């Protein structure tokens, strides 16, 4: 996986902190009450920067919306009209508009383009086969692959959550030297693997049974609502593990 440097707007939370520091410990001297209090504040600031740097590299709330909105539009339009062409063009149009808006604002196109690419790929599957259900096939296959990949990475003790987050925040792979951080990243990876597996377990029978309305509803419910819920739980778990004093 590619390594992304910490964004300028969210400095690395692993930068050395100011204040009185006990020799060779990297933590405020507990004998200094004022420094101890400052250390508490510093930890909260580092934790906030840690969260901000992760969210920023995934495009923030806007990026998450842009990546998923075209698919939601397809589901809504097809459910209302049962017209494949209208649904496909509606989804592609939304993705194109989001990309044009980014261009006009001279903003990063990564997430808008990922949404556009995803919906065009899905539209190609559906158009080529003439079956609306195949709009969902790439997503089903992707979830299956991710369920396997995340599970294997957790078993191999190289959990993907840590591999992705480390370079983003500047922590790199130093988390592997800290058993508690390795543990929380592994748990988080298993949770995400379970989410992907749940999607596959529900969507494949609906796909094979040509139950498009139910499949569309499942894609919406098992999409961002479930994803955000799982990510929230993962974050609650990860934030409990002590942050290293600084990136190595």
Secondary structure, 3 states (H helix, E strand, C coil): CCCCCCCCCCCCCCCCCCCCECCCCCCECCCCHHHHHHHHHHHHHHHHHHHHHHHHHCCHHHHHHHHHHHHHHHHHHHHHHCCHHHHHHHHHHHHHHHHHHHHHCCCCCHHHHHHHHHHHHHHHHHHHHCCHHHHCHHHHHHHHHHHHHHHHHHHCCCCHHHHHHHHHHCCCCHHHHCHHHHHHHHHHHHHHHHHHHHHHHHHHHHHHCCCHHHHHHHHHHHHHHHHHHHHHHHHHHHCCCCCCCCCC
